[in-house]
Amino acid sequence: MLKNVCNCEFTNSLKLEADFGADPIWCSLCGWNLDIDEFPLKDNLTNDLFQWTEQYKKIPINEHNAIGQSLTEKVKEELGLEYRIIFITDK
Ligand SMILES: [Zn+2]
């Protein structure tokens, strides 16, 4: 459960979505772009997430979505059941 990191008092509802110049994890309740340093993720997963956002619109959409889906599963594993994390497919 994250406290006071976005416009919500508490949130455990997150979404993974790439956008230019943004961190890849967002609050899915208020849409706030969260600081990835708030999360206890392993460095290599954090790096993979940043690499994925840097490639946004530079690789084919189906490839982008496949990587995003797989990263979402890894984030779920590392953050555990306390969080609800969804992946937003790019169209
Ligand atoms: Zn929020």
PDB file of the backbone (N, CA, C, O) and the ligand in Angstrom, with CONECT records:
HET     ZN  A 101       1
ATOM      1  N   MET A   1       0.844  -1.203   0.000  1.00  0.00           N
ATOM      2  CA  MET A   1       0.000   0.000   0.000  1.00  0.00           C
ATOM      3  C   MET A   1       0.879   1.253   0.000  1.00  0.00           C
ATOM      4  O   MET A   1       1.747   1.411   0.858  1.00  0.00           O
ATOM      5  N   LEU A   2       0.648   2.122  -0.952  1.00  0.00           N
ATOM      6  CA  LEU A   2       1.419   3.361  -1.014  1.00  0.00           C
ATOM      7  C   LEU A   2       0.591   4.493  -0.422  1.00  0.00           C
ATOM      8  O   LEU A   2      -0.609   4.610  -0.669  1.00  0.00           O
ATOM      9  N   LYS A   3       1.271   5.324   0.369  1.00  0.00           N
ATOM     10  CA  LYS A   3       0.596   6.452   1.015  1.00  0.00           C
ATOM     11  C   LYS A   3       1.128   7.762   0.471  1.00  0.00           C
ATOM     12  O   LYS A   3       2.338   7.941   0.332  1.00  0.00           O
ATOM     13  N   ASN A   4       0.223   8.675   0.163  1.00  0.00           N
ATOM     14  CA  ASN A   4       0.610  10.040  -0.212  1.00  0.00           C
ATOM     15  C   ASN A   4       1.654  10.138  -1.319  1.00  0.00           C
ATOM     16  O   ASN A   4       2.558  10.970  -1.253  1.00  0.00           O
ATOM     17  N   VAL A   5       1.531   9.299  -2.321  1.00  0.00           N
ATOM     18  CA  VAL A   5       2.463   9.395  -3.446  1.00  0.00           C
ATOM     19  C   VAL A   5       1.765   9.972  -4.685  1.00  0.00           C
ATOM     20  O   VAL A   5       2.407  10.276  -5.690  1.00  0.00           O
ATOM     21  N   CYS A   6       0.443  10.114  -4.590  1.00  0.00           N
ATOM     22  CA  CYS A   6      -0.318  10.623  -5.742  1.00  0.00           C
ATOM     23  C   CYS A   6      -1.468  11.449  -5.188  1.00  0.00           C
ATOM     24  O   CYS A   6      -1.393  11.944  -4.063  1.00  0.00           O
ATOM     25  N   ASN A   7      -2.527  11.601  -5.968  1.00  0.00           N
ATOM     26  CA  ASN A   7      -3.663  12.378  -5.478  1.00  0.00           C
ATOM     27  C   ASN A   7      -4.571  11.591  -4.532  1.00  0.00           C
ATOM     28  O   ASN A   7      -5.504  12.145  -3.951  1.00  0.00           O
ATOM     29  N   CYS A   8      -4.291  10.299  -4.385  1.00  0.00           N
ATOM     30  CA  CYS A   8      -5.080   9.462  -3.479  1.00  0.00           C
ATOM     31  C   CYS A   8      -4.392   9.416  -2.128  1.00  0.00           C
ATOM     32  O   CYS A   8      -3.171   9.543  -2.035  1.00  0.00           O
ATOM     33  N   GLU A   9      -5.188   9.232  -1.076  1.00  0.00           N
ATOM     34  CA  GLU A   9      -4.575   9.089   0.241  1.00  0.00           C
ATOM     35  C   GLU A   9      -3.778   7.781   0.305  1.00  0.00           C
ATOM     36  O   GLU A   9      -2.661   7.735   0.820  1.00  0.00           O
ATOM     37  N   PHE A  10      -4.392   6.719  -0.238  1.00  0.00           N
ATOM     38  CA  PHE A  10      -3.738   5.413  -0.336  1.00  0.00           C
ATOM     39  C   PHE A  10      -3.993   4.853  -1.726  1.00  0.00           C
ATOM     40  O   PHE A  10      -5.024   5.135  -2.336  1.00  0.00           O
ATOM     41  N   THR A  11      -3.070   4.076  -2.215  1.00  0.00           N
ATOM     42  CA  THR A  11      -3.379   3.327  -3.429  1.00  0.00           C
ATOM     43  C   THR A  11      -2.623   2.006  -3.437  1.00  0.00           C
ATOM     44  O   THR A  11      -1.475   1.923  -3.001  1.00  0.00           O
ATOM     45  N   ASN A  12      -3.292   0.981  -3.942  1.00  0.00           N
ATOM     46  CA  ASN A  12      -2.586  -0.268  -4.241  1.00  0.00           C
ATOM     47  C   ASN A  12      -2.991  -0.717  -5.648  1.00  0.00           C
ATOM     48  O   ASN A  12      -2.772  -1.861  -6.048  1.00  0.00           O
ATOM     49  N   SER A  13      -3.593   0.229  -6.385  1.00  0.00           N
ATOM     50  CA  SER A  13      -4.034  -0.054  -7.746  1.00  0.00           C
ATOM     51  C   SER A  13      -3.104   0.635  -8.727  1.00  0.00           C
ATOM     52  O   SER A  13      -3.060   1.863  -8.810  1.00  0.00           O
ATOM     53  N   LEU A  14      -2.373  -0.164  -9.458  1.00  0.00           N
ATOM     54  CA  LEU A  14      -1.338   0.390 -10.325  1.00  0.00           C
ATOM     55  C   LEU A  14      -1.553  -0.060 -11.757  1.00  0.00           C
ATOM     56  O   LEU A  14      -2.210  -1.065 -12.026  1.00  0.00           O
ATOM     57  N   LYS A  15      -0.975   0.721 -12.675  1.00  0.00           N
ATOM     58  CA  LYS A  15      -0.979   0.269 -14.060  1.00  0.00           C
ATOM     59  C   LYS A  15       0.394   0.512 -14.665  1.00  0.00           C
ATOM     60  O   LYS A  15       1.095   1.463 -14.320  1.00  0.00           O
ATOM     61  N   LEU A  16       0.746  -0.364 -15.561  1.00  0.00           N
ATOM     62  CA  LEU A  16       2.012  -0.242 -16.271  1.00  0.00           C
ATOM     63  C   LEU A  16       1.682   0.284 -17.655  1.00  0.00           C
ATOM     64  O   LEU A  16       0.918  -0.331 -18.400  1.00  0.00           O
ATOM     65  N   GLU A  17       2.259   1.423 -17.993  1.00  0.00           N
ATOM     66  CA  GLU A  17       1.973   2.030 -19.288  1.00  0.00           C
ATOM     67  C   GLU A  17       3.158   2.902 -19.692  1.00  0.00           C
ATOM     68  O   GLU A  17       3.696   3.654 -18.879  1.00  0.00           O
ATOM     69  N   ALA A  18       3.559   2.792 -20.962  1.00  0.00           N
ATOM     70  CA  ALA A  18       4.689   3.591 -21.436  1.00  0.00           C
ATOM     71  C   ALA A  18       4.201   4.921 -21.975  1.00  0.00           C
ATOM     72  O   ALA A  18       3.170   4.997 -22.643  1.00  0.00           O
ATOM     73  N   ASP A  19       4.958   5.971 -21.674  1.00  0.00           N
ATOM     74  CA  ASP A  19       4.704   7.257 -22.319  1.00  0.00           C
ATOM     75  C   ASP A  19       6.030   8.012 -22.365  1.00  0.00           C
ATOM     76  O   ASP A  19       6.947   7.719 -21.597  1.00  0.00           O
ATOM     77  N   PHE A  20       6.123   8.969 -23.255  1.00  0.00           N
ATOM     78  CA  PHE A  20       7.369   9.708 -23.422  1.00  0.00           C
ATOM     79  C   PHE A  20       7.725  10.465 -22.144  1.00  0.00           C
ATOM     80  O   PHE A  20       6.899  11.180 -21.576  1.00  0.00           O
ATOM     81  N   GLY A  21       8.959  10.296 -21.709  1.00  0.00           N
ATOM     82  CA  GLY A  21       9.458  11.052 -20.571  1.00  0.00           C
ATOM     83  C   GLY A  21       8.795  10.747 -19.248  1.00  0.00           C
ATOM     84  O   GLY A  21       8.905  11.531 -18.305  1.00  0.00           O
ATOM     85  N   ALA A  22       8.100   9.611 -19.162  1.00  0.00           N
ATOM     86  CA  ALA A  22       7.405   9.275 -17.921  1.00  0.00           C
ATOM     87  C   ALA A  22       7.956   7.982 -17.337  1.00  0.00           C
ATOM     88  O   ALA A  22       8.482   7.136 -18.060  1.00  0.00           O
ATOM     89  N   ASP A  23       7.829   7.838 -16.018  1.00  0.00           N
ATOM     90  CA  ASP A  23       8.139   6.553 -15.391  1.00  0.00           C
ATOM     91  C   ASP A  23       7.035   5.571 -15.801  1.00  0.00           C
ATOM     92  O   ASP A  23       5.912   5.990 -16.083  1.00  0.00           O
ATOM     93  N   PRO A  24       7.344   4.276 -15.835  1.00  0.00           N
ATOM     94  CA  PRO A  24       6.377   3.316 -16.392  1.00  0.00           C
ATOM     95  C   PRO A  24       5.237   2.865 -15.465  1.00  0.00           C
ATOM     96  O   PRO A  24       4.353   2.130 -15.905  1.00  0.00           O
ATOM     97  N   ILE A  25       5.238   3.289 -14.193  1.00  0.00           N
ATOM     98  CA  ILE A  25       4.163   2.858 -13.293  1.00  0.00           C
ATOM     99  C   ILE A  25       3.304   4.056 -12.889  1.00  0.00           C
ATOM    100  O   ILE A  25       3.811   5.115 -12.519  1.00  0.00           O
ATOM    101  N   TRP A  26       1.993   3.853 -12.972  1.00  0.00           N
ATOM    102  CA  TRP A  26       1.024   4.917 -12.716  1.00  0.00           C
ATOM    103  C   TRP A  26       0.005   4.435 -11.686  1.00  0.00           C
ATOM    104  O   TRP A  26      -0.241   3.235 -11.557  1.00  0.00           O
ATOM    105  N   CYS A  27      -0.587   5.385 -10.952  1.00  0.00           N
ATOM    106  CA  CYS A  27      -1.724   5.035 -10.094  1.00  0.00           C
ATOM    107  C   CYS A  27      -2.920   4.855 -11.026  1.00  0.00           C
ATOM    108  O   CYS A  27      -3.212   5.734 -11.837  1.00  0.00           O
ATOM    109  N   SER A  28      -3.617   3.712 -10.914  1.00  0.00           N
ATOM    110  CA  SER A  28      -4.737   3.523 -11.834  1.00  0.00           C
ATOM    111  C   SER A  28      -6.015   4.159 -11.302  1.00  0.00           C
ATOM    112  O   SER A  28      -7.031   4.166 -11.997  1.00  0.00           O
ATOM    113  N   LEU A  29      -5.985   4.690 -10.090  1.00  0.00           N
ATOM    114  CA  LEU A  29      -7.168   5.376  -9.556  1.00  0.00           C
ATOM    115  C   LEU A  29      -7.205   6.831 -10.009  1.00  0.00           C
ATOM    116  O   LEU A  29      -8.230   7.300 -10.503  1.00  0.00           O
ATOM    117  N   CYS A  30      -6.084   7.555  -9.844  1.00  0.00           N
ATOM    118  CA  CYS A  30      -6.089   8.986 -10.192  1.00  0.00           C
ATOM    119  C   CYS A  30      -5.252   9.285 -11.432  1.00  0.00           C
ATOM    120  O   CYS A  30      -5.278  10.408 -11.937  1.00  0.00           O
ATOM    121  N   GLY A  31      -4.501   8.284 -11.935  1.00  0.00           N
ATOM    122  CA  GLY A  31      -3.735   8.492 -13.159  1.00  0.00           C
ATOM    123  C   GLY A  31      -2.391   9.177 -12.965  1.00  0.00           C
ATOM    124  O   GLY A  31      -1.737   9.553 -13.938  1.00  0.00           O
ATOM    125  N   TRP A  32      -1.976   9.340 -11.714  1.00  0.00           N
ATOM    126  CA  TRP A  32      -0.706  10.012 -11.414  1.00  0.00           C
ATOM    127  C   TRP A  32       0.479   9.146 -11.856  1.00  0.00           C
ATOM    128  O   TRP A  32       0.467   7.928 -11.680  1.00  0.00           O
ATOM    129  N   ASN A  33       1.491   9.783 -12.424  1.00  0.00           N
ATOM    130  CA  ASN A  33       2.713   9.078 -12.806  1.00  0.00           C
ATOM    131  C   ASN A  33       3.581   8.918 -11.556  1.00  0.00           C
ATOM    132  O   ASN A  33       4.055   9.905 -10.992  1.00  0.00           O
ATOM    133  N   LEU A  34       3.783   7.681 -11.134  1.00  0.00           N
ATOM    134  CA  LEU A  34       4.497   7.418  -9.885  1.00  0.00           C
ATOM    135  C   LEU A  34       5.993   7.322 -10.111  1.00  0.00           C
ATOM    136  O   LEU A  34       6.457   6.934 -11.183  1.00  0.00           O
ATOM    137  N   ASP A  35       6.738   7.684  -9.074  1.00  0.00           N
ATOM    138  CA  ASP A  35       8.193   7.592  -9.114  1.00  0.00           C
ATOM    139  C   ASP A  35       8.571   6.126  -8.900  1.00  0.00           C
ATOM    140  O   ASP A  35       8.220   5.526  -7.884  1.00  0.00           O
ATOM    141  N   ILE A  36       9.278   5.571  -9.854  1.00  0.00           N
ATOM    142  CA  ILE A  36       9.581   4.140  -9.766  1.00  0.00           C
ATOM    143  C   ILE A  36      10.436   3.813  -8.543  1.00  0.00           C
ATOM    144  O   ILE A  36      10.445   2.674  -8.074  1.00  0.00           O
ATOM    145  N   ASP A  37      11.150   4.805  -8.030  1.00  0.00           N
ATOM    146  CA  ASP A  37      11.959   4.585  -6.826  1.00  0.00           C
ATOM    147  C   ASP A  37      11.107   4.299  -5.589  1.00  0.00           C
ATOM    148  O   ASP A  37      11.627   3.859  -4.564  1.00  0.00           O
ATOM    149  N   GLU A  38       9.792   4.552  -5.685  1.00  0.00           N
ATOM    150  CA  GLU A  38       8.891   4.228  -4.565  1.00  0.00           C
ATOM    151  C   GLU A  38       8.722   2.719  -4.399  1.00  0.00           C
ATOM    152  O   GLU A  38       8.251   2.250  -3.363  1.00  0.00           O
ATOM    153  N   PHE A  39       9.110   1.961  -5.429  1.00  0.00           N
ATOM    154  CA  PHE A  39       8.835   0.534  -5.413  1.00  0.00           C
ATOM    155  C   PHE A  39      10.082  -0.288  -5.137  1.00  0.00           C
ATOM    156  O   PHE A  39      11.159   0.008  -5.656  1.00  0.00           O
ATOM    157  N   PRO A  40       9.931  -1.322  -4.319  1.00  0.00           N
ATOM    158  CA  PRO A  40      11.082  -2.170  -3.995  1.00  0.00           C
ATOM    159  C   PRO A  40      11.361  -3.186  -5.094  1.00  0.00           C
ATOM    160  O   PRO A  40      11.314  -4.394  -4.858  1.00  0.00           O
ATOM    161  N   LEU A  41      11.653  -2.696  -6.295  1.00  0.00           N
ATOM    162  CA  LEU A  41      11.926  -3.598  -7.407  1.00  0.00           C
ATOM    163  C   LEU A  41      13.434  -3.810  -7.534  1.00  0.00           C
ATOM    164  O   LEU A  41      14.232  -2.947  -7.171  1.00  0.00           O
ATOM    165  N   LYS A  42      13.796  -4.958  -8.048  1.00  0.00           N
ATOM    166  CA  LYS A  42      15.216  -5.222  -8.267  1.00  0.00           C
ATOM    167  C   LYS A  42      15.732  -4.298  -9.370  1.00  0.00           C
ATOM    168  O   LYS A  42      14.994  -3.915 -10.277  1.00  0.00           O
ATOM    169  N   ASP A  43      17.028  -3.946  -9.269  1.00  0.00           N
ATOM    170  CA  ASP A  43      17.615  -3.002 -10.225  1.00  0.00           C
ATOM    171  C   ASP A  43      17.471  -3.453 -11.670  1.00  0.00           C
ATOM    172  O   ASP A  43      17.213  -2.639 -12.557  1.00  0.00           O
ATOM    173  N   ASN A  44      17.641  -4.759 -11.908  1.00  0.00           N
ATOM    174  CA  ASN A  44      17.578  -5.185 -13.314  1.00  0.00           C
ATOM    175  C   ASN A  44      16.160  -5.058 -13.865  1.00  0.00           C
ATOM    176  O   ASN A  44      15.980  -4.784 -15.051  1.00  0.00           O
ATOM    177  N   LEU A  45      15.153  -5.255 -13.012  1.00  0.00           N
ATOM    178  CA  LEU A  45      13.774  -5.075 -13.484  1.00  0.00           C
ATOM    179  C   LEU A  45      13.496  -3.586 -13.730  1.00  0.00           C
ATOM    180  O   LEU A  45      12.865  -3.225 -14.724  1.00  0.00           O
ATOM    181  N   THR A  46      13.966  -2.736 -12.830  1.00  0.00           N
ATOM    182  CA  THR A  46      13.813  -1.285 -13.025  1.00  0.00           C
ATOM    183  C   THR A  46      14.473  -0.863 -14.341  1.00  0.00           C
ATOM    184  O   THR A  46      13.904  -0.084 -15.106  1.00  0.00           O
ATOM    185  N   ASN A  47      15.671  -1.382 -14.595  1.00  0.00           N
ATOM    186  CA  ASN A  47      16.362  -1.056 -15.850  1.00  0.00           C
ATOM    187  C   ASN A  47      15.591  -1.544 -17.062  1.00  0.00           C
ATOM    188  O   ASN A  47      15.488  -0.833 -18.062  1.00  0.00           O
ATOM    189  N   ASP A  48      15.043  -2.760 -16.979  1.00  0.00           N
ATOM    190  CA  ASP A  48      14.255  -3.297 -18.095  1.00  0.00           C
ATOM    191  C   ASP A  48      13.031  -2.412 -18.356  1.00  0.00           C
ATOM    192  O   ASP A  48      12.656  -2.176 -19.505  1.00  0.00           O
ATOM    193  N   LEU A  49      12.414  -1.926 -17.269  1.00  0.00           N
ATOM    194  CA  LEU A  49      11.232  -1.069 -17.417  1.00  0.00           C
ATOM    195  C   LEU A  49      11.602   0.244 -18.110  1.00  0.00           C
ATOM    196  O   LEU A  49      10.876   0.720 -18.983  1.00  0.00           O
ATOM    197  N   PHE A  50      12.729   0.821 -17.714  1.00  0.00           N
ATOM    198  CA  PHE A  50      13.148   2.082 -18.346  1.00  0.00           C
ATOM    199  C   PHE A  50      13.544   1.877 -19.799  1.00  0.00           C
ATOM    200  O   PHE A  50      13.260   2.711 -20.659  1.00  0.00           O
ATOM    201  N   GLN A  51      14.202   0.757 -20.058  1.00  0.00           N
ATOM    202  CA  GLN A  51      14.600   0.451 -21.429  1.00  0.00           C
ATOM    203  C   GLN A  51      13.345   0.307 -22.305  1.00  0.00           C
ATOM    204  O   GLN A  51      13.299   0.755 -23.451  1.00  0.00           O
ATOM    205  N   TRP A  52      12.333  -0.338 -21.711  1.00  0.00           N
ATOM    206  CA  TRP A  52      11.068  -0.538 -22.436  1.00  0.00           C
ATOM    207  C   TRP A  52      10.412   0.807 -22.758  1.00  0.00           C
ATOM    208  O   TRP A  52       9.933   1.000 -23.876  1.00  0.00           O
ATOM    209  N   THR A  53      10.383   1.739 -21.802  1.00  0.00           N
ATOM    210  CA  THR A  53       9.755   3.038 -22.070  1.00  0.00           C
ATOM    211  C   THR A  53      10.589   3.851 -23.070  1.00  0.00           C
ATOM    212  O   THR A  53      10.047   4.621 -23.862  1.00  0.00           O
ATOM    213  N   GLU A  54      11.920   3.667 -23.022  1.00  0.00           N
ATOM    214  CA  GLU A  54      12.758   4.397 -23.985  1.00  0.00           C
ATOM    215  C   GLU A  54      12.523   3.924 -25.412  1.00  0.00           C
ATOM    216  O   GLU A  54      12.708   4.681 -26.365  1.00  0.00           O
ATOM    217  N   GLN A  55      12.114   2.672 -25.550  1.00  0.00           N
ATOM    218  CA  GLN A  55      11.866   2.118 -26.889  1.00  0.00           C
ATOM    219  C   GLN A  55      10.448   2.399 -27.375  1.00  0.00           C
ATOM    220  O   GLN A  55      10.060   1.986 -28.468  1.00  0.00           O
ATOM    221  N   TYR A  56       9.676   3.112 -26.544  1.00  0.00           N
ATOM    222  CA  TYR A  56       8.286   3.386 -26.899  1.00  0.00           C
ATOM    223  C   TYR A  56       8.203   4.063 -28.265  1.00  0.00           C
ATOM    224  O   TYR A  56       8.868   5.070 -28.507  1.00  0.00           O
ATOM    225  N   LYS A  57       7.390   3.509 -29.149  1.00  0.00           N
ATOM    226  CA  LYS A  57       7.188   4.006 -30.525  1.00  0.00           C
ATOM    227  C   LYS A  57       8.394   3.787 -31.443  1.00  0.00           C
ATOM    228  O   LYS A  57       8.371   4.177 -32.610  1.00  0.00           O
ATOM    229  N   LYS A  58       9.454   3.156 -30.905  1.00  0.00           N
ATOM    230  CA  LYS A  58      10.619   2.883 -31.753  1.00  0.00           C
ATOM    231  C   LYS A  58      10.631   1.420 -32.186  1.00  0.00           C
ATOM    232  O   LYS A  58      11.351   1.039 -33.109  1.00  0.00           O
ATOM    233  N   ILE A  59       9.820   0.604 -31.506  1.00  0.00           N
ATOM    234  CA  ILE A  59       9.720  -0.811 -31.878  1.00  0.00           C
ATOM    235  C   ILE A  59       8.259  -1.082 -32.251  1.00  0.00           C
ATOM    236  O   ILE A  59       7.375  -0.314 -31.869  1.00  0.00           O
ATOM    237  N   PRO A  60       7.994  -2.166 -32.994  1.00  0.00           N
ATOM    238  CA  PRO A  60       6.604  -2.455 -33.382  1.00  0.00           C
ATOM    239  C   PRO A  60       5.682  -2.604 -32.159  1.00  0.00           C
ATOM    240  O   PRO A  60       6.099  -3.080 -31.103  1.00  0.00           O
ATOM    241  N   ILE A  61       4.439  -2.190 -32.331  1.00  0.00           N
ATOM    242  CA  ILE A  61       3.475  -2.194 -31.229  1.00  0.00           C
ATOM    243  C   ILE A  61       3.289  -3.587 -30.615  1.00  0.00           C
ATOM    244  O   ILE A  61       3.208  -3.720 -29.394  1.00  0.00           O
ATOM    245  N   ASN A  62       3.220  -4.618 -31.456  1.00  0.00           N
ATOM    246  CA  ASN A  62       3.006  -5.960 -30.883  1.00  0.00           C
ATOM    247  C   ASN A  62       4.193  -6.388 -30.021  1.00  0.00           C
ATOM    248  O   ASN A  62       4.026  -7.070 -29.010  1.00  0.00           O
ATOM    249  N   GLU A  63       5.400  -5.976 -30.436  1.00  0.00           N
ATOM    250  CA  GLU A  63       6.593  -6.274 -29.646  1.00  0.00           C
ATOM    251  C   GLU A  63       6.566  -5.484 -28.333  1.00  0.00           C
ATOM    252  O   GLU A  63       6.853  -6.015 -27.261  1.00  0.00           O
ATOM    253  N   HIS A  64       6.217  -4.219 -28.450  1.00  0.00           N
ATOM    254  CA  HIS A  64       6.096  -3.343 -27.276  1.00  0.00           C
ATOM    255  C   HIS A  64       5.113  -3.945 -26.257  1.00  0.00           C
ATOM    256  O   HIS A  64       5.397  -4.000 -25.061  1.00  0.00           O
ATOM    257  N   ASN A  65       3.960  -4.392 -26.755  1.00  0.00           N
ATOM    258  CA  ASN A  65       2.942  -4.950 -25.862  1.00  0.00           C
ATOM    259  C   ASN A  65       3.379  -6.281 -25.255  1.00  0.00           C
ATOM    260  O   ASN A  65       3.080  -6.559 -24.093  1.00  0.00           O
ATOM    261  N   ALA A  66       4.083  -7.102 -26.031  1.00  0.00           N
ATOM    262  CA  ALA A  66       4.541  -8.390 -25.505  1.00  0.00           C
ATOM    263  C   ALA A  66       5.547  -8.175 -24.375  1.00  0.00           C
ATOM    264  O   ALA A  66       5.482  -8.843 -23.343  1.00  0.00           O
ATOM    265  N   ILE A  67       6.475  -7.242 -24.576  1.00  0.00           N
ATOM    266  CA  ILE A  67       7.462  -6.960 -23.522  1.00  0.00           C
ATOM    267  C   ILE A  67       6.754  -6.377 -22.296  1.00  0.00           C
ATOM    268  O   ILE A  67       7.035  -6.762 -21.161  1.00  0.00           O
ATOM    269  N   GLY A  68       5.834  -5.446 -22.545  1.00  0.00           N
ATOM    270  CA  GLY A  68       5.101  -4.812 -21.448  1.00  0.00           C
ATOM    271  C   GLY A  68       4.331  -5.815 -20.615  1.00  0.00           C
ATOM    272  O   GLY A  68       4.303  -5.732 -19.387  1.00  0.00           O
ATOM    273  N   GLN A  69       3.704  -6.769 -21.300  1.00  0.00           N
ATOM    274  CA  GLN A  69       2.940  -7.807 -20.600  1.00  0.00           C
ATOM    275  C   GLN A  69       3.873  -8.657 -19.735  1.00  0.00           C
ATOM    276  O   GLN A  69       3.548  -8.981 -18.593  1.00  0.00           O
ATOM    277  N   SER A  70       5.014  -9.008 -20.279  1.00  0.00           N
ATOM    278  CA  SER A  70       5.947  -9.834 -19.530  1.00  0.00           C
ATOM    279  C   SER A  70       6.551  -9.061 -18.349  1.00  0.00           C
ATOM    280  O   SER A  70       6.772  -9.632 -17.281  1.00  0.00           O
ATOM    281  N   LEU A  71       6.818  -7.762 -18.546  1.00  0.00           N
ATOM    282  CA  LEU A  71       7.322  -6.945 -17.438  1.00  0.00           C
ATOM    283  C   LEU A  71       6.265  -6.805 -16.344  1.00  0.00           C
ATOM    284  O   LEU A  71       6.591  -6.801 -15.157  1.00  0.00           O
ATOM    285  N   THR A  72       4.997  -6.691 -16.749  1.00  0.00           N
ATOM    286  CA  THR A  72       3.912  -6.589 -15.766  1.00  0.00           C
ATOM    287  C   THR A  72       3.892  -7.826 -14.867  1.00  0.00           C
ATOM    288  O   THR A  72       3.710  -7.714 -13.655  1.00  0.00           O
ATOM    289  N   GLU A  73       4.078  -9.001 -15.463  1.00  0.00           N
ATOM    290  CA  GLU A  73       4.106 -10.237 -14.665  1.00  0.00           C
ATOM    291  C   GLU A  73       5.273 -10.223 -13.680  1.00  0.00           C
ATOM    292  O   GLU A  73       5.129 -10.659 -12.538  1.00  0.00           O
ATOM    293  N   LYS A  74       6.428  -9.723 -14.123  1.00  0.00           N
ATOM    294  CA  LYS A  74       7.596  -9.660 -13.233  1.00  0.00           C
ATOM    295  C   LYS A  74       7.368  -8.673 -12.088  1.00  0.00           C
ATOM    296  O   LYS A  74       7.739  -8.935 -10.944  1.00  0.00           O
ATOM    297  N   VAL A  75       6.743  -7.516 -12.420  1.00  0.00           N
ATOM    298  CA  VAL A  75       6.455  -6.530 -11.373  1.00  0.00           C
ATOM    299  C   VAL A  75       5.485  -7.128 -10.356  1.00  0.00           C
ATOM    300  O   VAL A  75       5.647  -6.935  -9.151  1.00  0.00           O
ATOM    301  N   LYS A  76       4.474  -7.858 -10.845  1.00  0.00           N
ATOM    302  CA  LYS A  76       3.512  -8.527  -9.950  1.00  0.00           C
ATOM    303  C   LYS A  76       4.227  -9.473  -9.001  1.00  0.00           C
ATOM    304  O   LYS A  76       3.951  -9.497  -7.801  1.00  0.00           O
ATOM    305  N   GLU A  77       5.152 -10.256  -9.553  1.00  0.00           N
ATOM    306  CA  GLU A  77       5.889 -11.212  -8.725  1.00  0.00           C
ATOM    307  C   GLU A  77       6.700 -10.508  -7.653  1.00  0.00           C
ATOM    308  O   GLU A  77       6.758 -10.961  -6.510  1.00  0.00           O
ATOM    309  N   GLU A  78       7.330  -9.389  -8.026  1.00  0.00           N
ATOM    310  CA  GLU A  78       8.195  -8.711  -7.062  1.00  0.00           C
ATOM    311  C   GLU A  78       7.413  -7.914  -6.030  1.00  0.00           C
ATOM    312  O   GLU A  78       7.836  -7.812  -4.879  1.00  0.00           O
ATOM    313  N   LEU A  79       6.275  -7.347  -6.428  1.00  0.00           N
ATOM    314  CA  LEU A  79       5.521  -6.530  -5.466  1.00  0.00           C
ATOM    315  C   LEU A  79       4.557  -7.363  -4.625  1.00  0.00           C
ATOM    316  O   LEU A  79       4.169  -6.950  -3.532  1.00  0.00           O
ATOM    317  N   GLY A  80       4.172  -8.524  -5.128  1.00  0.00           N
ATOM    318  CA  GLY A  80       3.317  -9.409  -4.353  1.00  0.00           C
ATOM    319  C   GLY A  80       1.845  -9.048  -4.414  1.00  0.00           C
ATOM    320  O   GLY A  80       1.431  -8.169  -5.169  1.00  0.00           O
ATOM    321  N   LEU A  81       1.062  -9.752  -3.598  1.00  0.00           N
ATOM    322  CA  LEU A  81      -0.397  -9.688  -3.703  1.00  0.00           C
ATOM    323  C   LEU A  81      -1.009  -8.412  -3.138  1.00  0.00           C
ATOM    324  O   LEU A  81      -2.202  -8.155  -3.301  1.00  0.00           O
ATOM    325  N   GLU A  82      -0.175  -7.615  -2.471  1.00  0.00           N
ATOM    326  CA  GLU A  82      -0.684  -6.387  -1.879  1.00  0.00           C
ATOM    327  C   GLU A  82      -1.153  -5.394  -2.963  1.00  0.00           C
ATOM    328  O   GLU A  82      -2.018  -4.551  -2.724  1.00  0.00           O
ATOM    329  N   TYR A  83      -0.563  -5.521  -4.145  1.00  0.00           N
ATOM    330  CA  TYR A  83      -0.880  -4.590  -5.224  1.00  0.00           C
ATOM    331  C   TYR A  83      -1.667  -5.253  -6.347  1.00  0.00           C
ATOM    332  O   TYR A  83      -1.499  -6.432  -6.657  1.00  0.00           O
ATOM    333  N   ARG A  84      -2.525  -4.444  -6.933  1.00  0.00           N
ATOM    334  CA  ARG A  84      -3.245  -4.895  -8.119  1.00  0.00           C
ATOM    335  C   ARG A  84      -2.625  -4.138  -9.294  1.00  0.00           C
ATOM    336  O   ARG A  84      -2.686  -2.910  -9.350  1.00  0.00           O
ATOM    337  N   ILE A  85      -2.037  -4.868 -10.220  1.00  0.00           N
ATOM    338  CA  ILE A  85      -1.303  -4.217 -11.311  1.00  0.00           C
ATOM    339  C   ILE A  85      -1.862  -4.681 -12.657  1.00  0.00           C
ATOM    340  O   ILE A  85      -1.964  -5.879 -12.921  1.00  0.00           O
ATOM    341  N   ILE A  86      -2.214  -3.734 -13.481  1.00  0.00           N
ATOM    342  CA  ILE A  86      -2.695  -4.086 -14.806  1.00  0.00           C
ATOM    343  C   ILE A  86      -1.782  -3.490 -15.869  1.00  0.00           C
ATOM    344  O   ILE A  86      -1.119  -2.478 -15.644  1.00  0.00           O
ATOM    345  N   PHE A  87      -1.760  -4.127 -17.010  1.00  0.00           N
ATOM    346  CA  PHE A  87      -0.981  -3.610 -18.124  1.00  0.00           C
ATOM    347  C   PHE A  87      -1.920  -2.916 -19.110  1.00  0.00           C
ATOM    348  O   PHE A  87      -2.957  -3.460 -19.491  1.00  0.00           O
ATOM    349  N   ILE A  88      -1.536  -1.713 -19.512  1.00  0.00           N
ATOM    350  CA  ILE A  88      -2.322  -0.979 -20.503  1.00  0.00           C
ATOM    351  C   ILE A  88      -1.692  -1.219 -21.882  1.00  0.00           C
ATOM    352  O   ILE A  88      -0.577  -0.780 -22.164  1.00  0.00           O
ATOM    353  N   THR A  89      -2.426  -1.912 -22.705  1.00  0.00           N
ATOM    354  CA  THR A  89      -1.955  -2.227 -24.043  1.00  0.00           C
ATOM    355  C   THR A  89      -1.907  -0.965 -24.893  1.00  0.00           C
ATOM    356  O   THR A  89      -2.846  -0.170 -24.898  1.00  0.00           O
ATOM    357  N   ASP A  90      -0.796  -0.791 -25.613  1.00  0.00           N
ATOM    358  CA  ASP A  90      -0.702   0.355 -26.517  1.00  0.00           C
ATOM    359  C   ASP A  90      -1.371   0.002 -27.850  1.00  0.00           C
ATOM    360  O   ASP A  90      -1.259  -1.125 -28.333  1.00  0.00           O
ATOM    361  N   LYS A  91      -2.054   0.968 -28.427  1.00  0.00           N
ATOM    362  CA  LYS A  91      -2.767   0.697 -29.687  1.00  0.00           C
ATOM    363  C   LYS A  91      -2.181   1.512 -30.835  1.00  0.00           C
ATOM    364  O   LYS A  91      -2.653   1.413 -31.967  1.00  0.00           O
TER     365      LYS A  91
HETATM  366 ZN    ZN A 101      -3.759   7.905  -7.041  1.00  0.00          ZN2+
END
